[in-house]
Amino acid sequence: MHSPFTEEMKVYFGESVDYQNRVASNFILASQNHASFIKVHKDNAVELIHEIDNRLSKD
């Protein structure tokens, strides 16, 4: 089967410090964005649970 990557691409992906730095930067940015999203989601979920508890306790 024919590889979609040329030898030049394989060398760049495997050995290039520039490529390794780009991957690391992208990973850091993506993981920080994901962590921020998860924190906001958790905060919203906790607030919703408190609101539900308050409504149930009034009944």
Stockholm file with secondary structure:
# STOCKHOLM 1.0

chainA/1-59         MHSPFTEEMKVYFGESVDYQNRVASNFILASQNHASFIKVHKDNAVELIHEIDNRLSKD
#=GR chainA/1-59 SS CCCSSCHHHHHHHHHCHHHHHHHHHHHHHHHHHHHHHHHHHHHHHHHHHHHHHHHHHHC
#=GC SS_cons        CCCSSCHHHHHHHHHCHHHHHHHHHHHHHHHHHHHHHHHHHHHHHHHHHHHHHHHHHHC
//
